[in-house]
Amino acid sequence: MDRLNAVLCSRNPHKARELEALLPGWTIAPLDRDDYPPETGATYYENAASKARFGREHSGGWVLAEDSGLEVEALGGRPGVLSARYAEAASAGGQAAGARPEVPAAFGGGGEGGPAIAKLLGELEGSEDRRARYVSELVLLSPDGRELRGTGTLEGRIAHEPSGNEGFGYDPVFIPAGEERTVAELGNDWKAERSHRARAARALVRALGDARATTS
């Protein structure tokens, strides 16, 4: 596809690198701002669209935004759109909740993902229902203001303990359907083809192709 330069409305360098790998021909640079609006939407789309509109105020070119989360059946769909704040709440809570299992540093303990993973495993302790899904919603704004969307999901289950060294976030405890290893064990090459974000990226590329076809 044609080369496309976009700013990503996120300070998360992992997302920028992953999306650039998932969108061949695209150059994606994070929009480094300290005043992003709070993510208060009830859906992934609302949060992604809000970030994209914020990015439009600070960039005249293509603007890309994403919101994603982990939905766990036994937790009623939590943490869902609150996945990032779930991690923050877990970190702020420290080790006060003694039921939280220890997460080794190699699996994100003490760093990104560690507190949230520990909280998640603690809440699922004793539960036989480990079903979960990853969801990603991408919103792209064109220079002329058109909005395009791409949605992707990845079904799976939550492992009983973290494993693997690649990926980020909840990847050390998410086992995709049909697999026996976590996303962190399967690795970044696997993610580039099958992750929820990869699926959302392909959907976005199709939407962009359709939009260009109707305007040509």
Secondary structure, DSSP 8 states (H G I E B T S, - for coil): ---EEEEES-S-HHHHHHHHHHSTTEEEEE---S-------SSHHHHHHHHHHHHHTT-SSEEEEEEEEEEEGGGTT-BGGGHHHHHHHHHHTTT-STT-----GGGTTTSTTHHHHHHHHHHTTT-S--EEEEEEEEEEE-TT--EEEEEEEEEEEE-SS---SSS-TTGGGEEETT-SS-HHHH-HHHHHHHSHHHHHHHHHHHHHHHHHHHH-
